[in-house]
């Protein structure tokens, strides 16, 4: 039986490719970007940043393609700082909102605003993913940041599934932390028993890399 999430994650990058190409010739297609902008935020109230790690077309591109050429370096501390992520969110969405306001009434022009934003941010994703880690963009993605805040709400955090530890089998090798594509220090959550970091995208890389099967989702 096909694992739907794995299948989507493996191939959804093609949606991004088709969107960028079709959007240039048929700008109205750009309106479809609203789905990928709202989906991670809506899903975060039920599954945390699960969308980012399993269904996002750009996330798929990062893992299936960019990871092959990435230097796989640690994500810069600046890009993980709350103030920087909020500043980036405000600047990007602020500029986006102004363009939408100025273009309102013409679906092709509005659609092109979406297309242009996706192409520019995808280019930035490729650059950051190649120079640092394939998931670097995901730490500053405005939608991901909003999803992170939603997933961090206490009531939400307490009801969603987290990557969990079997502390008795953990040998403190910290392979989980070194391999987390989001730059999360997974190991430090050992005593807590669950990785409650709101930026965890449930990609299960740490689960698969653990030599003692001490992690599970």
Long-range contacts (C-beta under 8 A, 24 or more apart in sequence): 5-54, 5-55, 8-54, 8-55, 8-60, 9-53, 9-54, 9-55, 9-59, 9-60, 9-63, 9-64, 10-60, 10-64, 11-60, 12-55, 12-56, 12-57, 12-60, 13-57, 13-58, 13-60, 13-61, 13-64, 13-65, 14-57, 15-57, 16-57, 16-58, 16-60, 16-61, 16-118, 16-122, 19-57, 19-115, 19-118, 20-115, 20-118, 20-119, 20-122, 23-111, 23-112, 23-114, 23-115, 23-118, 23-119, 24-115, 27-107, 27-108, 27-109, 27-111, 27-112, 27-115, 28-107, 28-108, 28-111, 29-111, 29-115, 30-110, 30-111, 30-112, 30-113, 30-114, 30-115, 30-118, 31-107, 31-110, 31-111, 31-114, 32-114, 33-114, 33-115, 33-117, 33-118, 34-114, 36-143, 37-143, 40-143, 40-144, 40-146, 40-147, 41-143, 41-146, 41-147, 41-150, 43-147, 44-146, 44-147, 44-148, 44-150, 44-151, 44-156, 45-150, 45-151, 45-156, 46-160, 47-160, 47-161, 47-202, 48-147, 48-151, 48-156, 48-157, 48-160, 48-161, 48-162, 48-198, 48-200, 48-201, 48-202, 49-144, 49-147, 49-148, 49-151, 49-198, 49-199, 49-200, 49-201, 49-202, 50-201, 50-202, 51-147, 52-138, 52-141, 52-144, 52-147, 52-201, 53-201, 53-202, 53-203, 53-204, 54-201, 54-202, 54-203, 58-122, 58-125, 58-137, 58-141, 59-135, 59-138, 59-201, 61-122, 61-125, 62-125, 62-129, 62-134, 62-135, 62-137, 62-138, 62-181, 63-134, 63-135, 63-181, 63-203, 66-125, 66-126, 66-129, 66-130, 66-134, 67-129, 67-134, 69-130, 70-129, 70-130, 70-132, 70-133, 70-134, 71-130, 71-131, 71-132, 71-133, 72-133, 72-134, 73-131, 73-132, 73-133, 74-132, 74-133, 74-183, 75-132, 75-133, 75-135, 75-136, 75-139, 75-182, 75-183, 76-132, 76-136, 79-128, 79-136, 79-139, 79-140, 80-139, 80-183, 84-140, 85-139, 85-140, 85-145, 86-145, 88-140, 88-142, 88-145, 89-142, 89-145, 89-146, 92-117, 92-121, 92-142, 93-142, 133-181, 133-183, 134-181, 135-181, 135-182, 135-183, 135-201, 138-181, 138-182, 138-201, 139-182, 139-183, 139-199, 144-199, 148-198, 148-199, 149-198, 151-198, 152-198, 157-196, 157-198, 161-202, 161-217, 162-194, 162-195, 162-196, 162-200, 162-217, 163-194, 163-195, 163-200, 163-202, 163-204, 163-206, 163-207, 163-215, 163-216, 163-217, 164-193, 164-194, 164-195, 164-215, 164-216, 164-217, 165-189, 165-190, 165-193, 165-194, 165-195, 165-214, 165-215, 166-213, 166-214, 166-215, 166-216, 167-191, 167-193, 167-214, 169-212, 169-213, 169-214, 170-212, 170-214, 171-211, 171-212, 171-214, 173-211, 175-209, 175-210, 175-211, 176-206, 176-209, 176-210, 176-215, 177-206, 179-205, 179-206, 179-209, 180-205, 180-206, 181-205, 186-215
